[in-house]
């Protein structure tokens, strides 16, 4: 329960302005971790229920939830029902169950109702400089309603899935909000995914409609999304699943209507239908626990997991985390570089910011087009105040000349944010000193698709930062670090990061596979949610995330399962086995010779089955792979060989055939 003490401490700072939490508190927080667990004395429920500030279970989140519109309230009962302990039965998490609301209503109608209808909701910056657009909250609501009415008209109902395969056009958040308005469950598929990945997701959630566009420009390239959708839909038909409608947005700057391949009876132009529908649309009131969206994410086995988020808790959580972690003010201009195809684009391009009535910038293009200064030019053009991005982007722009940054003034910037991977201290310092002119705090937000919102994050005005540390848990979040046996460890330590109690934004299940949900997340350390990440905590109580401890890897900030890349490689007719880092060790069918062409066609297999971002940078020919006697590949050894740390190979005597190690070393630069 040390986590409980910690969040009570941090919550106590919330309403009085976080600015006063001092270094002292950070030290106190650190010490509390080491305190005797059994010395904690909790307030009685009677006291908590009447207190100004109480624990998340009692009232804390219900106070915050009152800022939103609920058609029907949650009554006097507990606001959360949870069991995270597999030993006690089925894992279950429910927040505000029985209450009804609508997240689109809260994100648009409620904001308009309070007088912000003419405020800009969306700024859109196209791939080409000078190509832009914007929408006020009023206009955004009208567009959302027109699409919602069309979807209803073709028979999309509450609970139906809708797959969205769109790039960063304004139509992407519009489509998400339109689904939410009518209670349909959206599943956005990142527009960098291949036809096969798209088909796999369609086959799993069986949507009535897929929403796409004909093509998009990213940097100098044109990507033909409609062709990819066609291929995916064909693959689905071959597997017995047909999607009735392919609603296609004509993205004129990338491709003309006339050039687009068309399937009569199935394909519909977005621009042909939506203008005909009314600009108002009645809201579908849904239970707080009704599904909002599915988002597929990579796991450590081949099949992606359909992470399911519900409505009420997710709404309250994304809005609140956005507000505090970015110190959001109504005058802010917010830009998150993430694509809506990832969770960051769900929680912190679309829902969190709109629920706060923020002005959000959406960028269609690539950060290095037409040159490496594009991001900073955009910051100046829109006077961006909050800039949220990923370490991979920071690192890639850091390699370029400083003049690309300094030619822009960047004086509007107030808070910077980072997500997706640990940000190494040198990248942190460059981001802080060069981009932010040593003036803007960095919110290094640790969280996951599964968590829905920030879990460990700085409150930028509150406590001192340490470059590379995500600092402390958000209000009500109870992270614990456990050892291999699942024992909580206190004080300065490192181990596996788990969460002890639920939070409103938590995912509720894996779509169609509650058993896999329990096995993956709740069985490894019974009693806890297991994050899959390693973490250490320093003497001041700061958290340092050390990366995945399972077989999920991070490529350019995108989360991808090693198994997905492996199965793409192995599907190649001449490949017998593969293990991926994304430095790939590849074993060929006996007798097949190594060649440059084969190397290229293997890379192509990954590009076409998953997407270009997952293509291995290096293929290392492997006559054999280091395996245990039970056949498990020892990736630890592969990592050492890949990074040339040959004197740190460790114990290789448990290998079924230790001689493969020497063979692999000999082929290092083949
Ligand atoms: C939001 C998102 C989740 C995994 C997570 C961890 C890594 C994310 C991080 C971070 C260190 C941060 N991660 N943010 N590691 N510091 N600030 O990225 O979700 O795509 O599901 O990835 O990303 O390893 O477990 P998702």
Boltz pocket constraint, residues with backbone or C-beta under 6 A from the ligand:
constraints:
  - pocket:
      binder: B
      contacts: [[A, 297], [A, 342], [A, 343], [A, 344], [A, 418], [A, 419], [A, 420], [A, 421], [A, 422], [A, 423], [A, 444], [A, 445], [A, 446], [A, 447], [A, 448], [A, 449], [A, 450], [A, 456], [A, 470], [A, 531], [A, 532], [A, 533], [A, 545], [A, 546], [A, 547], [A, 548], [A, 557], [A, 558], [A, 559]]
      max_distance: 6.0
